[in-house]
């Protein structure tokens, strides 16, 4: 069966192909090979420019450009050629090495470089830098922009709905009122902070040979300062050198990266659940689309599917991210291949993240507070003012303040008239009594509106 969005096994490339499509150039097998090719070509260029590697002369500007264009012009057909070589080598990086040699042999100015393709390298020198650049580009080009969009939307909602008073719920029970805007501000700030943590992760790379000691480098060119050369090369790729490794870079930075995403996703699942709950309570209303159907049998329904979709996909992402973060930090002795197996799932992990983020963004753009519903609910729960009364009573030395309000309100609703009657019985200064008499649940929001507008 031909692979299409209908025949794909994974919903990432099937049902959600439109949302994951932008990742294909980065996270696919093609994308990985292309990153590897960039490392191989840049390493060759680095060797030609080192004065102590006398067997290689610096390239003229045209030859240099042609060398780098081999990466820019790399196509799906070229990737298929690499895979056909791999069918014989049964080794993906060695296949790329042979393919790179093929390319260089076609150019008279570049053919002298052929013996130095993959010089001093182990496969993991190429792979770790390829994955590092991949994760950097994923973060900078895809994850960070959509996370900023989500935070922007939440901040706009925080300001817009700063004064939209609503009943809070602690342990699922009516609690001191808040505002819809203030609750959105909390999520906006949490998301901003954790996105900043993600962007602060230092992306490292290594380029030091078979077991991390520059063994082959030193025996072939003992006069070269390989520590400086490799560090400079890694920095030129936009990465941070890690000089102390085995055959593999330890992936500790990857664990930080993935755990940062776990925290971001947990925050956004929390937001999805809260929005789902507020829709259920009637506090949030969803805009309708005339062509959409909410149920195959119940025509009235508008389901909170965007928030459900976000929660489900972010949950899948976190399951994989947790495994990646813990697995990648462990390797048997100087090298085993288990990291290679799991790293190939980076695309799936990030795709689940992006599908979740986009669903959540769509959901946020479809909701508005139902202020009539929130006001009605507040008016049904005057007992939430018990906190206000007993706190004022304490200020003025009233005995058993908490206990009096507990006897009046615990486990039962209070009406506005019952509230007024109780306040009239209190031995309080007239100003304090009048303040409590004038108070309503909708007014009892403290600094919620101010906090909602604060960044």
C-alpha positions as CSV (number, residue, x, y, z in Angstrom):
1,X,0.0,0.0,0.0
2,X,1.3,3.4,-0.9
3,X,2.1,5.7,2.0
4,X,-0.4,8.6,2.2
5,X,-1.9,10.5,5.1
6,X,-4.7,7.8,5.1
7,X,-2.3,4.8,5.1
8,X,0.2,6.1,7.6
9,X,0.4,4.1,10.8
10,X,1.2,7.1,13.0
11,X,-1.3,9.9,13.3
12,X,1.6,12.2,13.2
13,X,2.0,11.5,9.5
14,X,-1.6,10.7,9.0
15,X,-4.5,12.6,10.7
16,X,-2.1,15.3,11.9
17,X,0.2,15.5,8.9
18,X,-0.7,19.1,8.3
19,X,0.5,20.1,11.7
20,X,3.7,18.1,11.7
21,X,4.7,18.8,8.1
22,X,7.1,21.6,8.9
23,X,9.2,19.2,10.9
24,X,9.9,16.9,8.0
25,X,12.9,18.8,6.7
26,X,14.5,18.7,10.2
27,X,13.5,15.5,11.9
28,X,13.0,13.0,9.1
29,X,15.7,10.5,7.9
30,X,16.3,13.0,5.1
31,X,16.8,15.8,7.7
32,X,19.2,13.8,9.8
33,X,21.3,12.8,6.8
34,X,21.4,16.5,5.7
35,X,22.6,17.6,9.1
36,X,25.3,14.9,9.1
37,X,26.4,16.0,5.6
38,X,26.8,19.6,6.9
39,X,29.1,18.3,9.7
40,X,31.2,16.3,7.2
41,X,31.6,19.2,4.8
42,X,32.4,21.7,7.5
43,X,35.0,19.4,9.0
44,X,36.7,19.1,5.6
45,X,36.7,22.8,5.2
46,X,38.2,23.2,8.7
47,X,41.0,20.8,7.8
48,X,41.9,22.6,4.6
49,X,42.3,25.9,6.6
50,X,44.7,24.5,9.2
51,X,48.3,25.4,8.3
52,X,49.8,22.3,10.0
53,X,47.8,19.9,7.9
54,X,50.1,20.4,4.9
55,X,48.6,17.6,2.8
56,X,45.5,19.8,2.2
57,X,45.7,23.2,0.6
58,X,43.2,26.0,1.3
59,X,40.3,26.0,-1.2
60,X,39.8,29.0,-3.5
61,X,36.6,30.9,-2.9
62,X,34.7,29.2,-5.8
63,X,35.7,25.7,-4.6
64,X,34.8,26.6,-1.1
65,X,31.4,27.7,-2.2
66,X,30.9,24.6,-4.3
67,X,31.8,22.4,-1.3
68,X,29.2,24.1,1.0
69,X,26.6,24.0,-1.8
70,X,26.7,20.2,-1.7
71,X,24.6,20.6,1.5
72,X,22.3,23.4,0.2
73,X,21.5,21.3,-2.9
74,X,21.0,18.0,-1.0
75,X,17.7,16.5,-2.2
76,X,15.4,13.6,-1.4
77,X,17.0,11.8,-4.3
78,X,20.4,12.4,-2.8
79,X,19.2,10.9,0.5
80,X,17.9,7.9,-1.4
81,X,21.4,7.4,-2.9
82,X,22.8,7.4,0.7
83,X,20.2,4.8,1.7
84,X,21.1,2.6,-1.2
85,X,24.8,2.7,-0.1
86,X,23.6,1.9,3.4
87,X,21.9,-1.2,2.1
88,X,25.4,-2.6,1.5
89,X,27.3,-1.1,4.4
90,X,24.6,-1.7,7.0
91,X,26.0,1.5,8.6
92,X,24.3,4.8,8.1
93,X,27.2,7.2,8.7
94,X,29.7,5.1,6.7
95,X,27.2,5.2,3.8
96,X,27.2,9.0,4.1
97,X,31.0,9.0,4.0
98,X,31.1,7.0,0.8
99,X,28.4,9.2,-0.7
100,X,30.4,12.3,0.2
101,X,33.5,10.8,-1.5
102,X,31.4,10.3,-4.6
103,X,30.4,13.9,-4.7
104,X,33.9,15.2,-4.3
105,X,35.4,12.9,-6.9
106,X,33.1,14.7,-9.5
107,X,34.9,18.0,-8.9
108,X,38.6,18.4,-9.9
109,X,39.1,21.1,-7.2
110,X,37.5,19.0,-4.5
111,X,38.7,15.6,-5.3
112,X,42.0,16.0,-3.3
113,X,39.8,16.1,-0.2
114,X,38.6,12.6,-0.7
115,X,41.2,10.9,1.6
116,X,40.2,13.3,4.4
117,X,36.5,12.7,4.4
118,X,35.5,11.6,7.9
119,X,39.2,12.1,9.0
120,X,39.8,11.1,12.6
121,X,36.0,10.7,13.2
122,X,33.9,8.1,14.8
123,X,30.3,8.0,13.7
124,X,29.2,9.6,16.9
125,X,31.3,12.7,16.2
126,X,29.0,13.3,13.2
127,X,25.8,12.1,14.9
128,X,26.0,14.1,18.1
129,X,26.6,17.4,16.3
130,X,23.8,16.6,13.8
131,X,21.3,16.0,16.6
132,X,22.5,19.0,18.5
133,X,21.9,21.3,15.5
134,X,18.6,19.6,14.9
135,X,17.4,20.2,18.4
136,X,18.7,23.8,18.4
137,X,16.8,24.5,15.1
138,X,13.6,22.8,16.4
139,X,13.7,24.9,19.5
140,X,14.5,28.2,17.7
141,X,12.3,27.7,14.6
142,X,9.3,25.8,15.9
143,X,9.0,25.3,19.7
144,X,9.8,28.8,20.9
145,X,7.7,30.7,18.4
146,X,4.5,28.7,19.2
147,X,5.1,28.9,22.9
148,X,5.5,32.7,22.7
149,X,2.2,32.7,20.7
150,X,0.5,30.8,23.5
151,X,1.9,33.1,26.2
152,X,0.9,36.2,24.1
153,X,-2.7,34.9,23.9
154,X,-2.8,34.2,27.6
155,X,-1.4,37.6,28.4
156,X,-4.0,39.3,26.2
157,X,-6.8,37.3,27.8
158,X,-5.4,38.2,31.3
159,X,-5.7,41.9,30.5
160,X,-9.0,41.6,28.7
161,X,-10.7,39.6,31.4
162,X,-8.9,41.2,34.4
163,X,-12.2,42.4,35.9
164,X,-14.3,39.3,35.0
165,X,-15.0,38.1,38.5
166,X,-15.7,34.4,39.0
167,X,-16.1,31.9,41.8
168,X,-12.8,30.1,42.5
169,X,-12.9,26.4,43.4
170,X,-10.4,24.8,45.8
171,X,-10.7,21.0,46.1
172,X,-13.6,21.4,43.6
173,X,-15.6,23.4,46.2
174,X,-16.7,27.1,46.1
175,X,-13.9,29.3,47.4
176,X,-12.9,33.0,47.6
177,X,-13.6,34.7,44.2
178,X,-10.9,35.5,41.7
179,X,-11.0,36.8,38.1
180,X,-10.7,34.9,34.8
181,X,-8.0,37.3,33.8
182,X,-5.9,36.6,36.9
183,X,-6.1,32.9,36.3
184,X,-4.8,33.3,32.7
185,X,-2.0,35.6,33.9
186,X,-0.8,32.7,36.2
187,X,-0.5,30.4,33.2
188,X,1.1,33.1,31.0
189,X,3.8,33.7,33.6
190,X,4.5,30.1,34.2
191,X,4.8,29.4,30.5
192,X,7.1,32.4,30.0
193,X,9.4,31.3,32.8
194,X,9.7,27.7,31.6
195,X,10.1,28.7,27.9
196,X,13.0,30.8,29.1
197,X,14.5,27.8,30.9
198,X,14.2,25.8,27.6
199,X,16.1,28.6,25.7
200,X,18.8,28.7,28.4
201,X,19.7,25.1,27.9
202,X,23.3,25.0,26.6
203,X,23.5,22.7,23.6
204,X,26.8,20.8,23.6
205,X,28.8,18.8,21.2
206,X,31.9,16.7,21.1
207,X,34.4,15.9,18.3
208,X,37.1,13.8,19.8
209,X,37.2,10.4,18.1
210,X,36.5,6.8,19.0
211,X,36.6,7.0,22.8
212,X,37.0,10.7,23.3
213,X,40.8,10.9,23.5
214,X,41.8,12.1,20.0
215,X,43.8,8.9,19.7
216,X,43.8,8.8,15.8
217,X,44.3,12.6,15.6
218,X,47.4,12.6,17.7
219,X,49.1,9.7,16.0
220,X,48.5,11.2,12.5
221,X,49.3,14.8,13.3
222,X,51.0,15.1,16.8
223,X,51.9,18.7,16.0
224,X,48.3,19.9,15.8
225,X,46.5,21.3,18.9
226,X,43.4,19.1,18.5
227,X,41.7,20.4,21.6
228,X,41.6,23.9,20.2
229,X,40.8,22.8,16.7
230,X,37.9,20.6,17.7
231,X,36.5,23.2,20.1
232,X,36.7,25.9,17.5
233,X,35.0,23.7,15.0
234,X,32.1,22.9,17.4
235,X,31.7,26.6,18.2
236,X,31.6,27.5,14.5
237,X,28.5,25.2,14.3
238,X,26.9,27.3,16.9
239,X,27.3,24.7,19.7
240,X,29.2,24.5,23.0
241,X,32.2,22.2,23.1
242,X,32.3,19.3,25.6
243,X,35.9,18.1,25.8
244,X,35.3,15.3,28.4
245,X,33.4,12.5,26.8
246,X,33.5,8.8,25.9
247,X,32.7,7.8,22.4
248,X,29.4,9.6,22.9
249,X,28.6,13.1,24.3
250,X,26.8,12.2,27.6
251,X,23.5,13.8,26.5
252,X,23.1,15.6,29.9
253,X,22.1,18.7,28.1
254,X,19.5,16.8,26.2
255,X,18.0,15.6,29.5
256,X,17.7,19.3,30.5
257,X,16.1,20.2,27.2
258,X,13.6,17.3,27.4
259,X,12.8,18.0,31.0
260,X,12.2,21.6,30.2
261,X,9.6,20.5,27.7
262,X,8.1,18.1,30.2
263,X,7.5,21.1,32.6
264,X,6.1,23.2,29.8
265,X,3.8,20.4,28.7
266,X,2.6,19.8,32.3
267,X,1.7,23.5,32.6
268,X,-0.2,23.4,29.4
269,X,-2.0,20.2,30.3
270,X,-3.0,21.9,33.5
271,X,-4.3,24.9,31.5
272,X,-6.2,22.5,29.2
273,X,-7.9,20.8,32.1
274,X,-8.8,24.1,33.7
275,X,-10.3,25.5,30.5
276,X,-12.2,22.2,30.0
277,X,-13.6,22.6,33.5
278,X,-14.6,26.2,33.1
279,X,-16.4,25.3,29.8
280,X,-18.2,22.6,31.7
281,X,-19.2,25.0,34.4
282,X,-20.4,27.5,31.8
283,X,-17.8,30.1,32.8
284,X,-16.2,29.9,29.3
285,X,-18.2,29.9,26.1
286,X,-16.9,28.5,22.9
287,X,-17.5,30.2,19.6
288,X,-19.6,28.1,17.1
289,X,-18.7,27.1,13.6
290,X,-21.8,26.4,11.6
291,X,-20.4,23.5,9.7
292,X,-19.0,21.6,12.7
293,X,-20.7,18.8,14.5
294,X,-20.4,18.1,18.2
295,X,-22.0,14.7,18.3
296,X,-23.3,12.2,15.8
297,X,-26.6,12.0,17.8
298,X,-26.8,15.1,20.0
299,X,-27.0,18.2,17.8
300,X,-26.8,20.7,20.7
301,X,-23.2,19.8,21.7
302,X,-20.1,22.0,21.3
303,X,-17.3,19.8,22.8
304,X,-14.1,21.2,24.2
305,X,-12.2,19.0,21.7
306,X,-9.2,21.4,21.2
307,X,-8.3,21.2,24.9
308,X,-8.9,17.4,25.0
309,X,-6.7,17.0,21.9
310,X,-4.0,19.2,23.5
311,X,-4.0,17.2,26.8
312,X,-3.8,13.9,25.0
313,X,-1.0,14.8,22.7
314,X,1.0,16.5,25.4
315,X,0.6,13.5,27.6
316,X,2.0,11.3,24.9
317,X,4.9,13.7,24.4
318,X,5.7,13.7,28.1
319,X,5.8,9.9,28.2
320,X,8.4,9.8,25.5
321,X,10.3,12.9,26.8
322,X,10.6,11.3,30.3
323,X,12.1,8.2,28.7
324,X,14.5,10.1,26.5
325,X,15.7,12.3,29.3
326,X,16.5,9.3,31.6
327,X,17.7,6.8,29.0
328,X,20.0,9.2,27.1
329,X,22.1,9.9,30.2
330,X,23.1,6.3,30.5
331,X,25.5,4.3,28.3
332,X,27.3,1.0,28.9
333,X,31.0,1.8,29.3
334,X,32.3,3.9,26.4
335,X,29.4,3.2,24.0
336,X,26.3,1.3,23.2
337,X,23.6,1.8,20.6
338,X,20.5,2.3,22.7
339,X,20.8,6.1,22.5
340,X,20.8,5.9,18.7
341,X,17.6,3.9,18.8
342,X,15.7,6.4,20.9
343,X,17.1,9.5,19.3
344,X,15.4,8.6,16.1
345,X,12.1,9.4,17.8
346,X,12.9,13.0,18.4
347,X,10.6,13.9,15.5
348,X,7.7,12.0,17.0
349,X,8.2,13.7,20.4
350,X,8.4,17.2,19.0
351,X,5.4,16.5,16.7
352,X,3.2,15.5,19.6
353,X,4.3,18.7,21.3
354,X,3.5,20.9,18.4
355,X,0.2,19.2,17.7
356,X,-0.8,19.8,21.3
357,X,0.4,23.4,21.3
358,X,-1.5,24.2,18.1
359,X,-4.7,22.6,19.4
360,X,-4.4,24.6,22.6
361,X,-3.8,27.8,20.7
362,X,-6.9,27.1,18.6
363,X,-9.0,26.4,21.7
364,X,-7.9,29.6,23.5
365,X,-8.9,31.6,20.4
366,X,-12.4,30.2,20.5
367,X,-13.3,30.9,24.2
368,X,-14.7,34.0,25.9
369,X,-15.9,34.3,29.5
370,X,-19.7,34.0,30.1
371,X,-19.9,36.8,32.6
372,X,-23.6,36.3,33.2
373,X,-23.0,32.7,34.2
374,X,-20.1,33.6,36.4
375,X,-22.1,36.4,38.1
376,X,-25.0,34.1,38.7
377,X,-22.8,31.5,40.3
378,X,-21.2,34.1,42.5
379,X,-24.7,35.3,43.6
380,X,-25.6,31.7,44.6
381,X,-22.6,31.4,47.0
382,X,-22.6,34.2,49.6
383,X,-21.0,31.8,52.0
384,X,-17.6,32.5,50.3
385,X,-17.6,35.8,52.2
386,X,-17.1,33.9,55.4
387,X,-13.4,34.4,55.0
388,X,-13.9,38.2,54.8
389,X,-16.1,38.4,57.8
390,X,-14.0,36.3,60.2
391,X,-10.8,38.1,59.2
392,X,-12.4,41.5,59.9
393,X,-13.8,40.2,63.1
394,X,-10.3,39.1,64.2
395,X,-8.9,42.5,63.5
396,X,-11.3,44.0,65.9
397,X,-10.9,41.4,68.6
398,X,-14.1,39.4,68.2
399,X,-13.9,36.1,70.0
400,X,-14.4,32.8,68.2
401,X,-14.6,34.6,64.8
402,X,-13.7,31.6,62.7
403,X,-15.9,29.3,64.7
404,X,-18.9,31.6,64.4
405,X,-18.6,31.7,60.6
406,X,-18.0,27.9,60.5
407,X,-21.3,27.4,62.3
408,X,-23.1,29.7,59.9
409,X,-21.7,28.5,56.6
410,X,-19.9,25.1,56.6
411,X,-21.6,22.8,54.2
412,X,-24.4,25.1,53.4
413,X,-25.2,28.0,51.1
414,X,-25.7,31.5,52.4
415,X,-28.1,34.1,50.8
416,X,-27.5,37.8,50.6
417,X,-30.2,38.4,53.3
418,X,-28.7,35.9,55.6
419,X,-25.3,37.6,55.1
420,X,-26.7,41.0,55.9
421,X,-28.6,39.7,59.0
422,X,-25.4,38.1,60.4
423,X,-23.2,41.2,59.8
424,X,-25.8,43.4,61.6
425,X,-25.3,41.3,64.8
426,X,-21.5,41.9,64.9
427,X,-20.0,44.3,67.4
428,X,-17.8,46.1,64.9
429,X,-17.0,49.8,64.2
430,X,-19.6,51.3,61.9
431,X,-17.2,51.7,59.1
432,X,-16.1,48.1,59.2
433,X,-19.8,46.9,59.4
434,X,-20.8,49.0,56.5
435,X,-17.9,47.8,54.4
436,X,-19.0,44.2,55.0
437,X,-22.7,45.0,54.4
438,X,-21.8,46.5,51.1
439,X,-19.6,43.6,50.1
440,X,-20.8,41.0,47.5
441,X,-19.1,37.9,46.2
442,X,-18.5,39.7,42.9
443,X,-16.6,42.5,44.7
444,X,-14.6,40.2,46.9
445,X,-11.7,39.6,44.5
446,X,-8.9,41.4,46.3
447,X,-6.1,42.4,44.0
448,X,-7.0,39.9,41.3
449,X,-7.6,42.5,38.6
450,X,-4.3,44.2,39.5
451,X,-2.4,40.9,39.4
452,X,-4.0,40.1,36.0
453,X,-2.6,43.2,34.5
454,X,0.9,42.7,36.0
455,X,3.7,41.1,34.0
